[in-house]
């Protein structure tokens, strides 16, 4: 799947679902957040959600989900609902591969002048 064939909003949303998943470790989340440029998130809400995930660092995903709604609300999105934003809430191990692929595609967009992160 290429960046052109997947809609950008879906890539952004899937990347955020991946970053909030209990199936990845905090250190992995932190590393991906360091590599991703917030500017690749075209939607203001998704950019703020990403920035807050990055600010929270390598914390446990459950704690991340507890803290994120208030932080996003404080950034100017009073109607933010994390549950609907991340729906479906549960991510299967099969789905995590698809979500990770979205993150890789956004990483490619973060570093357009470098070799790609995947084939």
DSSP file (Angstrom, degrees, kcal/mol; ACC not computed):
  #  RESIDUE AA STRUCTURE BP1 BP2  ACC     N-H-->O    O-->H-N    N-H-->O    O-->H-N    TCO  KAPPA ALPHA  PHI   PSI    X-CA   Y-CA   Z-CA
    1    1 A X              0   0    0      0, 0.0     2,-0.2     0, 0.0     0, 0.0   0.000 360.0 360.0 360.0 131.9    0.0    0.0    0.0
    2    2 A X     >  -     0   0    0      1,-0.1     4,-1.2   103,-0.0     3,-0.3  -0.540 360.0-108.5 -99.0 167.7    1.4    3.4   -0.9
    3    3 A X  T  4 S+     0   0    0      1,-0.2     3,-0.3     2,-0.2     8,-0.1   0.866 120.2  55.4 -61.5 -35.1    0.8    6.7    0.7
    4    4 A X  T  4 S+     0   0    0      1,-0.2    -1,-0.2     3,-0.1     4,-0.1   0.845 105.9  50.3 -67.3 -33.2   -1.3    7.7   -2.3
    5    5 A X  T  4 S+     0   0    0     -3,-0.3     2,-0.4     2,-0.1    -1,-0.2   0.709 104.9  62.8 -82.7 -18.3   -3.6    4.7   -2.0
    6    6 A X  S  < S-     0   0    0     -4,-1.2     2,-0.1    -3,-0.3     5,-0.0  -0.877  94.0-112.8-104.3 137.8   -4.3    5.3    1.7
    7    7 A X     >  -     0   0    0     -2,-0.4     4,-2.2     1,-0.1     3,-0.2  -0.445  19.9-128.9 -69.8 142.1   -6.1    8.4    2.8
    8    8 A X  H  > S+     0   0    0      1,-0.2     4,-2.6     2,-0.2     5,-0.2   0.897 107.3  54.3 -59.4 -44.1   -3.9   10.8    4.8
    9    9 A X  H  > S+     0   0    0      1,-0.2     4,-2.6     2,-0.2    -1,-0.2   0.902 109.3  49.3 -58.8 -37.6   -6.4   11.1    7.6
   10   10 A X  H  > S+     0   0    0      2,-0.2     4,-3.0    -3,-0.2     5,-0.2   0.908 109.8  51.0 -67.3 -40.9   -6.6    7.4    8.0
   11   11 A X  H  X S+     0   0    0     -4,-2.2     4,-2.2     2,-0.2    -2,-0.2   0.936 112.9  46.0 -58.5 -46.7   -2.8    7.1    8.1
   12   12 A X  H  X S+     0   0    0     -4,-2.6     4,-2.0     2,-0.2    -2,-0.2   0.934 115.0  46.3 -63.3 -46.4   -2.6    9.8   10.8
   13   13 A X  H  X S+     0   0    0     -4,-2.6     4,-2.4    -5,-0.2    -2,-0.2   0.923 112.8  49.4 -63.6 -45.0   -5.4    8.2   12.8
   14   14 A X  H  X S+     0   0    0     -4,-3.0     4,-2.4     1,-0.2    -1,-0.2   0.873 108.8  53.6 -63.7 -36.6   -3.9    4.7   12.5
   15   15 A X  H  X S+     0   0    0     -4,-2.2     4,-2.4    -5,-0.2    -1,-0.2   0.917 110.4  46.7 -63.7 -42.5   -0.6    6.0   13.6
   16   16 A X  H  X S+     0   0    0     -4,-2.0     4,-1.5     2,-0.2    -2,-0.2   0.879 110.5  52.2 -68.2 -37.3   -2.1    7.5   16.7
   17   17 A X  H  X S+     0   0    0     -4,-2.4     4,-0.6     2,-0.2    -2,-0.2   0.915 110.3  50.0 -61.9 -41.5   -4.0    4.3   17.5
   18   18 A X  H >< S+     0   0    0     -4,-2.4     3,-1.2     1,-0.2    -2,-0.2   0.937 109.0  50.7 -60.8 -47.4   -0.7    2.4   17.2
   19   19 A X  H 3< S+     0   0    0     -4,-2.4    -1,-0.2     1,-0.3    -2,-0.2   0.774 113.6  45.4 -64.8 -26.0    1.0    4.8   19.6
   20   20 A X  H 3< S+     0   0    0     -4,-1.5    -1,-0.3    -5,-0.1    -2,-0.2   0.480  88.7 118.5 -93.1  -3.7   -1.8    4.4   22.1
   21   21 A X    X<  -     0   0    0     -3,-1.2     3,-1.0    -4,-0.6    40,-0.1  -0.311  64.3-140.4 -69.2 144.0   -1.9    0.6   21.8
   22   22 A X  T 3  S+     0   0    0      1,-0.2    -1,-0.1    39,-0.1    39,-0.1   0.588  96.7  75.6 -74.3  -9.6   -1.2   -1.6   24.8
   23   23 A X  T 3  S+     0   0    0     -5,-0.1     2,-0.4     2,-0.1    -1,-0.2   0.530  87.9  65.8 -83.4  -4.9    0.6   -3.9   22.4
   24   24 A X  S <  S-     0   0    0     -3,-1.0    37,-0.2    -6,-0.2     2,-0.1  -0.912  84.7-118.0-116.7 149.5    3.7   -1.6   22.1
   25   25 A X     >  -     0   0    0     -2,-0.4     4,-2.2     1,-0.1     3,-0.3  -0.443  24.5-115.3 -80.3 153.9    6.1   -0.8   24.8
   26   26 A X  H  > S+     0   0    0      1,-0.2     4,-2.7    32,-0.2    33,-0.2   0.863 115.6  55.0 -56.0 -39.6    6.6    2.8   26.1
   27   27 A X  H  > S+     0   0    0      2,-0.2     4,-2.1     1,-0.2    -1,-0.2   0.881 107.4  49.6 -63.8 -37.9   10.2    2.9   24.8
   28   28 A X  H  > S+     0   0    0     -3,-0.3     4,-2.4     2,-0.2     5,-0.2   0.922 111.2  49.6 -64.9 -44.2    9.1    1.9   21.3
   29   29 A X  H  X S+     0   0    0     -4,-2.2     4,-2.6     1,-0.2    -2,-0.2   0.936 110.7  50.2 -58.7 -47.2    6.4    4.7   21.4
   30   30 A X  H  X S+     0   0    0     -4,-2.7     4,-1.8     1,-0.2    -1,-0.2   0.889 110.1  49.7 -60.1 -40.9    9.0    7.2   22.6
   31   31 A X  H  X S+     0   0    0     -4,-2.1     4,-1.6     2,-0.2    -1,-0.2   0.922 111.9  47.2 -66.0 -44.5   11.4    6.3   19.8
   32   32 A X  H  X S+     0   0    0     -4,-2.4     4,-2.0     1,-0.2    -2,-0.2   0.908 110.9  53.0 -63.2 -41.0    8.7    6.5   17.1
   33   33 A X  H  < S+     0   0    0     -4,-2.6    -1,-0.2     1,-0.2    -2,-0.2   0.860 106.7  52.5 -63.5 -35.2    7.6    9.9   18.5
   34   34 A X  H  < S+     0   0    0     -4,-1.8    -1,-0.2     1,-0.2    -2,-0.2   0.858 113.1  44.8 -67.1 -34.2   11.2   11.2   18.3
   35   35 A X  H  < S+     0   0    0     -4,-1.6     2,-0.3    -5,-0.1    -2,-0.2   0.780  97.3  85.6 -81.4 -27.7   11.4   10.2   14.7
   36   36 A X  S  < S-     0   0    0     -4,-2.0     2,-0.5    -5,-0.1    71,-0.1  -0.573  72.5-138.1 -81.2 135.4    8.1   11.5   13.6
   37   37 A X    >   -     0   0    0     -2,-0.3     3,-2.3    69,-0.3     4,-0.3  -0.811   9.5-141.1 -87.8 123.3    7.8   15.2   12.6
   38   38 A X  G >  S+     0   0    0     -2,-0.5     3,-1.7     1,-0.3    -1,-0.1   0.784  97.4  73.4 -55.8 -25.0    4.5   16.7   14.1
   39   39 A X  G 3  S+     0   0    0      1,-0.3    -1,-0.3    71,-0.1     8,-0.1   0.664  80.4  69.9 -64.8 -16.6    4.2   18.6   10.8
   40   40 A X  G <  S+     0   0    0     -3,-2.3     2,-0.9     1,-0.1    -1,-0.3   0.690  79.8  86.6 -75.3 -15.2    3.2   15.4    9.0
   41   41 A X    <   -     0   0    0     -3,-1.7     6,-0.1    -4,-0.3    -1,-0.1  -0.757  58.7-177.2 -85.0 107.7   -0.1   15.5   10.9
   42   42 A X        +     0   0    0     -2,-0.9     2,-0.4   -34,-0.1    -1,-0.2   0.793  60.8  79.2 -78.4 -28.4   -2.2   17.7    8.7
   43   43 A X  S  > S-     0   0    0      1,-0.1     4,-2.4   -34,-0.0     5,-0.2  -0.686  76.7-141.0 -83.3 128.4   -5.3   17.7   11.0
   44   44 A X  H  > S+     0   0    0     -2,-0.4     4,-2.3     1,-0.2     5,-0.2   0.888 100.5  49.0 -57.6 -41.9   -4.9   20.1   14.0
   45   45 A X  H  > S+     0   0    0      1,-0.2     4,-2.7     2,-0.2    -1,-0.2   0.949 112.6  46.7 -63.8 -47.9   -6.5   17.7   16.4
   46   46 A X  H  > S+     0   0    0      1,-0.2     4,-2.3     2,-0.2    -1,-0.2   0.864 111.5  52.7 -64.3 -33.8   -4.4   14.8   15.4
   47   47 A X  H  X S+     0   0    0     -4,-2.4     4,-2.7     2,-0.2    -1,-0.2   0.927 110.6  46.9 -65.0 -44.0   -1.3   16.9   15.5
   48   48 A X  H  X S+     0   0    0     -4,-2.3     4,-2.5     2,-0.2     5,-0.2   0.918 111.2  51.6 -64.1 -43.5   -2.1   18.0   19.1
   49   49 A X  H  X S+     0   0    0     -4,-2.7     4,-2.3     1,-0.2    -1,-0.2   0.935 112.1  47.1 -58.8 -45.6   -2.8   14.4   20.1
   50   50 A X  H  X S+     0   0    0     -4,-2.3     4,-2.8     1,-0.2    -2,-0.2   0.937 110.6  51.4 -61.2 -46.6    0.6   13.4   18.7
   51   51 A X  H  X S+     0   0    0     -4,-2.7     4,-2.3     1,-0.2    -1,-0.2   0.885 111.6  47.7 -59.5 -38.9    2.4   16.3   20.4
   52   52 A X  H  X S+     0   0    0     -4,-2.5     4,-2.1     2,-0.2    -1,-0.2   0.886 110.3  51.3 -70.7 -38.5    0.8   15.3   23.7
   53   53 A X  H  X S+     0   0    0     -4,-2.3     4,-0.8    -5,-0.2    -2,-0.2   0.937 112.4  47.7 -60.1 -45.0    1.7   11.6   23.3
   54   54 A X  H >< S+     0   0    0     -4,-2.8     3,-0.7     1,-0.2    -2,-0.2   0.905 110.0  51.9 -63.2 -42.2    5.3   12.7   22.5
   55   55 A X  H 3< S+     0   0    0     -4,-2.3    -1,-0.2     1,-0.2    -2,-0.2   0.868 103.9  57.5 -62.3 -37.2    5.4   15.0   25.6
   56   56 A X  H 3< S-     0   0    0     -4,-2.1    -1,-0.2     1,-0.2     3,-0.2   0.714  94.6-168.5 -70.4 -19.3    4.2   12.2   27.9
   57   57 A X    <<  -     0   0    0     -4,-0.8     2,-0.9    -3,-0.7    -1,-0.2  -0.312  48.7 -10.9  73.5-147.6    7.2   10.1   26.8
   58   58 A X  S    S+     0   0    0    -29,-0.1   -32,-0.2   -28,-0.1   -31,-0.2  -0.188  88.0 140.1 -89.5  42.3    7.7    6.4   27.5
   59   59 A X        -     0   0    0     -2,-0.9   -30,-0.1    -3,-0.2   -29,-0.1  -0.383  64.3 -78.6 -82.2 164.9    4.9    5.9   30.0
   60   60 A X     >  -     0   0    0      1,-0.1     4,-2.5    -2,-0.1     3,-0.2  -0.310  40.4-122.7 -59.0 141.9    2.7    2.9   30.2
   61   61 A X  H  > S+     0   0    0    -37,-0.2     4,-2.3     1,-0.2     5,-0.1   0.832 110.9  55.0 -62.9 -32.8   -0.1    3.0   27.6
   62   62 A X  H  > S+     0   0    0      2,-0.2     4,-1.4     1,-0.2    -1,-0.2   0.920 110.3  45.6 -66.2 -41.1   -2.8    2.7   30.2
   63   63 A X  H  > S+     0   0    0      2,-0.2     4,-2.3     1,-0.2     5,-0.2   0.896 110.1  55.7 -66.1 -39.5   -1.5    5.8   32.0
   64   64 A X  H  X S+     0   0    0     -4,-2.5     4,-2.5     1,-0.2    -2,-0.2   0.925 107.0  49.3 -56.3 -46.3   -1.1    7.5   28.6
   65   65 A X  H  X S+     0   0    0     -4,-2.3     4,-0.6     1,-0.2    -1,-0.2   0.801 110.3  51.9 -66.7 -28.8   -4.8    7.0   27.9
   66   66 A X  H  < S+     0   0    0     -4,-1.4     4,-0.4    -5,-0.1    -1,-0.2   0.909 117.7  36.2 -70.7 -42.4   -5.7    8.3   31.4
   67   67 A X  H  X S+     0   0    0     -4,-2.3     4,-1.6     1,-0.2     3,-0.2   0.786 101.4  74.5 -84.0 -29.3   -3.7   11.6   30.9
   68   68 A X  H  X S+     0   0    0     -4,-2.5     4,-2.6    -5,-0.2     5,-0.3   0.876  87.8  56.5 -59.3 -47.0   -4.3   12.3   27.2
   69   69 A X  H  X S+     0   0    0     -4,-0.6     4,-2.5     1,-0.2    -1,-0.2   0.919 110.2  44.4 -55.8 -46.5   -7.9   13.5   27.3
   70   70 A X  H  > S+     0   0    0     -4,-0.4     4,-2.4    -3,-0.2    -1,-0.2   0.888 113.8  50.8 -65.3 -38.1   -7.3   16.3   29.8
   71   71 A X  H  X S+     0   0    0     -4,-1.6     4,-0.8     2,-0.2    -1,-0.2   0.904 112.5  45.3 -67.1 -40.9   -4.1   17.4   28.0
   72   72 A X  H ><>S+     0   0    0     -4,-2.6     5,-1.2     2,-0.2     3,-0.6   0.900 112.4  51.9 -69.1 -40.1   -5.8   17.5   24.6
   73   73 A X  H ><5S+     0   0    0     -4,-2.5     3,-1.8    -5,-0.3     4,-0.4   0.915 107.0  53.4 -59.6 -43.4   -8.8   19.4   26.1
   74   74 A X  H 3<5S+     0   0    0     -4,-2.4    -1,-0.2     1,-0.3    -2,-0.2   0.705 100.5  62.5 -65.6 -20.1   -6.3   21.9   27.7
   75   75 A X  T <<5S-     0   0    0     -4,-0.8    -1,-0.3    -3,-0.6    -2,-0.2   0.350 133.3 -82.1 -88.4   5.8   -4.8   22.5   24.2
   76   76 A X  T < 5S+     0   0    0     -3,-1.8     2,-0.4    -4,-0.1    -3,-0.2   0.648 100.7 108.8 109.0  16.5   -8.1   23.8   22.9
   77   77 A X    > < +     0   0    0     -5,-1.2     3,-1.8    -4,-0.4    -2,-0.1  -0.675  34.1 169.8-122.2  76.4  -10.2   20.8   22.0
   78   78 A X  T 3  S+     0   0    0     -2,-0.4    -1,-0.1     1,-0.3    -5,-0.1   0.731  75.5  52.6 -63.9 -23.9  -12.9   20.8   24.7
   79   79 A X  T 3  S+     0   0    0     -3,-0.1    -1,-0.3    -6,-0.1     2,-0.1   0.255  76.6 140.4 -95.9  13.9  -15.0   18.1   23.1
   80   80 A X    <   -     0   0    0     -3,-1.8     2,-0.5   -11,-0.1    -7,-0.1  -0.374  29.2-173.4 -64.0 128.2  -12.2   15.6   22.7
   81   81 A X     >  -     0   0    0     -2,-0.1     4,-2.3     1,-0.1     5,-0.2  -0.935  10.1-165.9-125.3 105.1  -13.3   12.0   23.4
   82   82 A X  H  > S+     0   0    0     -2,-0.5     4,-2.6     1,-0.2     5,-0.2   0.873  85.7  57.3 -60.7 -40.1  -10.4    9.6   23.4
   83   83 A X  H  > S+     0   0    0      1,-0.2     4,-0.6     2,-0.2    -1,-0.2   0.932 113.3  38.0 -60.1 -46.7  -12.6    6.5   23.2
   84   84 A X  H  4 S+     0   0    0      1,-0.2     3,-0.4     2,-0.2    -1,-0.2   0.856 114.3  57.0 -72.5 -32.4  -14.3    7.6   20.0
   85   85 A X  H  < S+     0   0    0     -4,-2.3    -2,-0.2     1,-0.2    -1,-0.2   0.891 115.5  35.8 -62.8 -40.0  -11.0    9.0   18.7
   86   86 A X  H  < S+     0   0    0     -4,-2.6    -1,-0.2    -5,-0.2    -2,-0.2   0.454  96.7 174.4 -93.4  -1.6   -9.3    5.6   19.0
   87   87 A X     <  +     0   0    0     -4,-0.6     2,-0.1    -3,-0.4   -70,-0.1  -0.210  62.7  50.1 -57.4 141.1  -12.3    3.5   18.1
   88   88 A X  S    S-     0   0    0      2,-0.1    -4,-0.1   -71,-0.0    -1,-0.0   0.520  82.9-164.0 -70.0 139.4  -12.2    0.6   17.8
   89   89 A X        +     0   0    0     -2,-0.1     2,-0.3     2,-0.0    -2,-0.1   0.894  66.8  67.4 -62.8 -46.4  -10.5    0.6   21.2
   90   90 A X        -     0   0    0    -69,-0.1     2,-0.5   -68,-0.0    -2,-0.1  -0.610  68.0-160.1 -83.3 135.5   -9.1   -2.9   21.1
   91   91 A X        -     0   0    0     -2,-0.3     2,-0.1   -74,-0.1   -69,-0.1  -0.963   9.5-142.2-116.5 125.5   -6.3   -3.6   18.6
   92   92 A X     >  -     0   0    0     -2,-0.5     4,-2.0     1,-0.1   -69,-0.1  -0.364  27.5-110.0 -78.6 164.8   -5.6   -7.2   17.6
   93   93 A X  H  > S+     0   0    0      1,-0.2     4,-0.8     2,-0.2    -1,-0.1   0.836 121.4  52.7 -64.5 -30.9   -2.1   -8.4   16.9
   94   94 A X  H >> S+     0   0    0      1,-0.2     4,-0.9     2,-0.2     3,-0.6   0.922 109.5  48.4 -68.3 -43.6   -2.9   -8.7   13.2
   95   95 A X  H 3> S+     0   0    0      1,-0.2     4,-2.5     2,-0.2     3,-0.3   0.832  98.7  67.9 -65.0 -32.1   -4.2   -5.1   13.2
   96   96 A X  H 3X S+     0   0    0     -4,-2.0     4,-2.6     1,-0.3    -1,-0.2   0.860  96.4  55.4 -60.4 -33.3   -1.1   -3.8   15.0
   97   97 A X  H <X S+     0   0    0     -4,-0.8     4,-2.1    -3,-0.6    -1,-0.3   0.915 108.7  47.3 -62.5 -42.1    0.9   -4.7   11.8
   98   98 A X  H  X S+     0   0    0     -4,-0.9     4,-1.6    -3,-0.3    -2,-0.2   0.905 113.3  47.9 -65.7 -41.0   -1.4   -2.5    9.7
   99   99 A X  H  X S+     0   0    0     -4,-2.5     4,-1.9     1,-0.2    -2,-0.2   0.891 110.4  52.0 -67.2 -38.8   -1.2    0.3   12.2
  100  100 A X  H  X S+     0   0    0     -4,-2.6     4,-2.5    -5,-0.2    -1,-0.2   0.893 105.0  56.3 -63.6 -39.6    2.6    0.0   12.4
  101  101 A X  H  X S+     0   0    0     -4,-2.1     4,-2.1     1,-0.2    -1,-0.2   0.887 105.3  52.2 -59.7 -38.9    2.7    0.2    8.6
  102  102 A X  H  X S+     0   0    0     -4,-1.6     4,-2.1     2,-0.2    -1,-0.2   0.916 108.3  50.6 -61.9 -42.9    0.8    3.6    8.8
  103  103 A X  H  X S+     0   0    0     -4,-1.9     4,-2.2     1,-0.2    -2,-0.2   0.907 108.9  51.8 -61.9 -41.1    3.4    4.8   11.3
  104  104 A X  H  X S+     0   0    0     -4,-2.5     4,-2.2     1,-0.2    13,-0.3   0.891 107.6  52.2 -62.7 -38.9    6.2    3.8    8.9
  105  105 A X  H  X S+     0   0    0     -4,-2.1     4,-1.6     1,-0.2    -1,-0.2   0.898 110.2  47.5 -66.0 -38.8    4.5    5.7    6.0
  106  106 A X  H  X S+     0   0    0     -4,-2.1     4,-1.6     2,-0.2   -69,-0.3   0.848 108.1  56.2 -69.2 -32.3    4.3    8.8    8.2
  107  107 A X  H  X S+     0   0    0     -4,-2.2     4,-1.3     2,-0.2    -2,-0.2   0.912 104.5  53.1 -62.1 -41.3    7.9    8.3    9.1
  108  108 A X  H  < S+     0   0    0     -4,-2.2     3,-0.4     1,-0.2    -1,-0.2   0.906 109.6  48.3 -58.2 -41.2    8.8    8.3    5.4
  109  109 A X  H >< S+     0   0    0     -4,-1.6     3,-0.6     1,-0.2    -1,-0.2   0.784 106.6  57.6 -70.3 -26.9    6.9   11.7    5.1
  110  110 A X  H 3< S+     0   0    0     -4,-1.6    -1,-0.2     1,-0.3    -2,-0.2   0.777 118.4  31.0 -71.5 -26.4    8.8   13.0    8.1
  111  111 A X  T ><  +     0   0    0     -4,-1.3     3,-1.6    -3,-0.4    -1,-0.3  -0.542  69.5 161.0-132.1  65.5   12.1   12.4    6.4
  112  112 A X  T <  S+     0   0    0     -3,-0.6    -1,-0.1     1,-0.3    -2,-0.1   0.733  74.8  53.4 -64.9 -22.5   11.5   12.8    2.6
  113  113 A X  T 3  S+     0   0    0     -3,-0.1    -1,-0.3     2,-0.1     2,-0.2   0.470 100.1  74.5 -92.3  -0.6   15.2   13.3    1.8
  114  114 A X  S <  S-     0   0    0     -3,-1.6     3,-0.1    -6,-0.2    -3,-0.1  -0.609  97.4 -80.7-105.7 167.5   16.4   10.1    3.5
  115  115 A X        -     0   0    0     -2,-0.2    -1,-0.1     1,-0.1    -2,-0.1  -0.343  61.5 -97.1 -59.3 148.9   16.1    6.5    2.5
  116  116 A X        -     0   0    0      1,-0.1    -1,-0.1     2,-0.1   -11,-0.1  -0.284  19.1-128.5 -70.9 158.6   12.7    5.1    3.4
  117  117 A X  S    S+     0   0    0    -13,-0.3     2,-0.3    -3,-0.1    -1,-0.1   0.603  89.6  19.3 -81.1 -13.6   12.1    3.2    6.6
  118  118 A X              0   0    0    -14,-0.1    -2,-0.1   -13,-0.0    -1,-0.0  -0.941 360.0 360.0-149.4 169.5   10.5    0.3    4.8
  119  119 A X              0   0    0     -2,-0.3    -3,-0.0    -3,-0.0    -2,-0.0   0.476 360.0 360.0 -76.8 360.0   10.2   -1.2    1.3
